[in-house]
Amino acid sequence: MKKTIRVANVGDIDTIFEIRTRVRENHLSREQLADIGVTPEAIREVIANAPCIWVAEVDGTPVGFSMADLQDACVFAAFVLPDYEGLGLGRLLMAKAEAFLFEQHSTIWLETAEASRANGFYRALGWQPVKNLPEGDIRFEKSIPTLRSS
């Protein structure tokens, strides 16, 4: 099984929506995504402006993606198809998004449902909860590790 992470291109837009609408947790339909401004046109614009979406593939088949908002210092999305969970793809996708954001920000953030499995996943990756939000969500932050002098 060959696992790869690559930068998304406009040819991935339909696949990104297919993955996003097939996840178990935090499921949203295409209509719900459009209601919050996540449309194929919006994703096309994001891809054109910066390499900020990454696609995870297993044996050449796209099975996950992550997306970061550089201006806002936010990991906007990280999703893996249910049949491919537990293979380390989420960690690889998060590593790409984090490294990208840390190029210009010392502290980055994301939000997720407090009752989700993602909550534990982000904690395991070193994210720190900083604020409980309305409707059961939680905000996490992560800062660039500082080197300590001896």
N, C-alpha and C positions, 0 to 999 in steps of 0.2 A: 504494500500500500504506500503510494507516494503522496505526501502532503506538501502542498506549496501555498504560499501567500504571495499575491501579486497585486499591483495597482489596478484598480478598476478602469475600464474604458466605456465609452458610450454603448458599445455592444453588450455590456453587462446589465443595462438598465432593467430589462424585463426579468432577468435572473434575480436581480436584487429584490424586485417586488415579489417574485415568486417565493424566494426564501423568507422574506419579511412576513408574508401572509400565511406561511405554513408552520410557524413556530408554535410551541405549546404555551409558553408564558408570554404575557404582554402582547397577545395576538391583536392585530388590527387588520381590518379589511382594506382593500384599495380605496373604498369610499371614505372610511375613517381616516386613512392617511391623507387623502386629498383635502379633507376638512381641516387638517392641521398644516396644510401647505406642502405636504410631501407628495409631489407629482413627478411623473417622468420628466417633464420639462425642468422642474426644479433640480432634479438629480443630474440632468444633462448639464445644466449651468454650473453646478458644483464641480462636476468632473472637469469641465472646461477651465475653471478658474484655478484649481489646485489639485494635486494628487492626494486627496484626503479620504478616499474610499479604497478599501482593500478587500480582495476576494480570496477566500480559502477554497482550495481545490483538493479533492482526493482522486488520484488517478485521472486528472484532467477534467473532472466534473465539479462545477461550482457548488459548494455546500454551505457556505457561510460568508458573512461580510462584516466589516466594521467601518464606521464613518466618524470623522472628527470635524469639529467646527473650529478652525484655527483662530478666527477672530474672537470667538467667545471662550476659547480655551476649554472646550467641552468634548467629551466622548459622546457623540450623539446617538450612536447605535452600535450594537455588537450582537449578532445573531448567527446561530448554527442550526441547520436542519436537525430535527429530533433523531433521525437514524445515524447521525454523525457526532452526536454529543459524546463526551468522554474520551475523545481522541487527542485532546490538547489543542484543538483548533481555536477555541475561544481564547486561550492564553496567547497563542501566536498572533491572533487578530488584535487583541488588546495591546500587546507589546508594540505592534506597528503604530497604532493610534497614539499610544502614550509617547513613544519616541518622537513622533511627528509634532505633537503638541509641546513637548519639553524643549524642542528647538527654539521656541519663542516665548515660552511661559515657564515660570518656576513652580506654579501651582495650577493644577488642572482639576476639572470637576465632572461629575455625571450624576444622574438621578435614576432611581429605580424604585420599584415597590418594596417596601420593607418586608413584606411577607413572601417575597419571591426567592427562588433558588439563587438568582443573580446576586442578591444581597450577600450571601455567604461566599459566592465566587469572587466578588470584588474585594471583600475583606481578606480572602486568602491571597489576593494579588497585592495586598498592602494599602488598599484604599481605606481611608478613615471616615466614618460617619461624622458629619458636622451639623446636620440640621434635620429635624423631622418636619415634613412638609404636609400640606393638606391632602386629604384623600389617601393617607397611608403610604405616601412616598417618602423617600429619604435621600438627602443629598450627601454625596461622598466627595472628598477631595484627596488629592495625592500631590506631594511636593517632591521636587528633585532632591534626592538624598544629598546631604552636605557631608563633605569629608572632614573628619576630625583630625586635628593635629595631635601628635603624640606628646 
